[in-house]
Amino acid sequence: MVHPSAMREPGRSGPSEREKDLALLARRRWRVAVALTGAMMATYFGFVLLVAYAKPAAGALVAPGLSWGILLGVLVIVVAWVVTGIYVVWANSRYDTKLEQLRAAAREER
């Protein structure tokens, strides 16, 4: 990714509109990444803490041969897939589209 300052035109002191758009896009990507990372970390560490500090609850049977620990372990994997899917859909529909628009505008100005 090109740093916004590298896109600055010579002789201009302030950021261009394109630089502002790129910085805004980078902030949005950061917010999405932090939110999804937080969701995944809460899920994973919640599971680990449950197994570490509530072994009887994690070992309790939901059905014959199926404990809460196994069921929640599978849920951690499913949450990882869902979080990844959310990011891919967001990136493909919003981030990549806007980034390509900014690149096209930069190519037209050259």
TAUR-V533416 format. One record per pair of residues at least 12 apart in sequence whose ideal C-beta (glycine too) atoms are under 10 Angstrom apart, sorted by sequence separation. I is the first residue (numbers start at 1). J is the second residue. If there is no record, write none. Layout:
[[I/J] [I/J]]
This chain:
[[4/16] [7/19] [56/68] [57/69] [58/70] [6/19] [58/71] [4/18] [5/19] [54/68] [55/69] [58/72] [4/19] [7/22] [54/69] [57/72] [58/73] [3/19] [4/20] [4/21] [51/68] [4/22] [50/68] [51/69] [3/22] [4/23] [50/69] [2/22] [1/22] [4/25] [51/72] [4/26] [47/69] [50/72] [51/73] [3/26] [50/73] [1/25] [1/26] [47/72] [46/72] [47/73] [1/29] [47/75] [48/76] [43/72] [47/76] [46/76] [43/75] [44/76] [47/79] [43/76] [43/77] [43/78] [44/79] [40/76] [43/79] [44/80] [42/79] [43/80] [40/79] [43/82] [39/79] [40/80] [43/83] [39/80] [40/82] [39/82] [40/83] [39/83] [40/84] [38/83] [36/82] [37/83] [36/83] [39/86] [35/83] [36/84] [36/86] [37/87] [35/86] [36/87] [35/87] [32/86] [33/87] [36/90] [32/87] [33/90] [29/87] [32/90] [33/91] [32/91] [29/90] [28/90] [29/91] [32/94] [32/95] [29/94] [28/94] [29/95] [28/95] [25/94] [26/95] [29/98] [25/95] [28/98] [29/99] [25/98] [26/99] [24/98] [25/99] [22/98] [25/101] [21/98] [22/99] [25/102] [21/99] [21/101] [22/102] [21/102] [22/103] [18/101] [19/102] [18/102] [21/105] [22/106] [18/103] [18/105] [17/105] [18/106] [18/109] [16/109] [7/102] [1/99] [7/106] [2/102] [9/109] [2/103] [7/109] [2/106]]
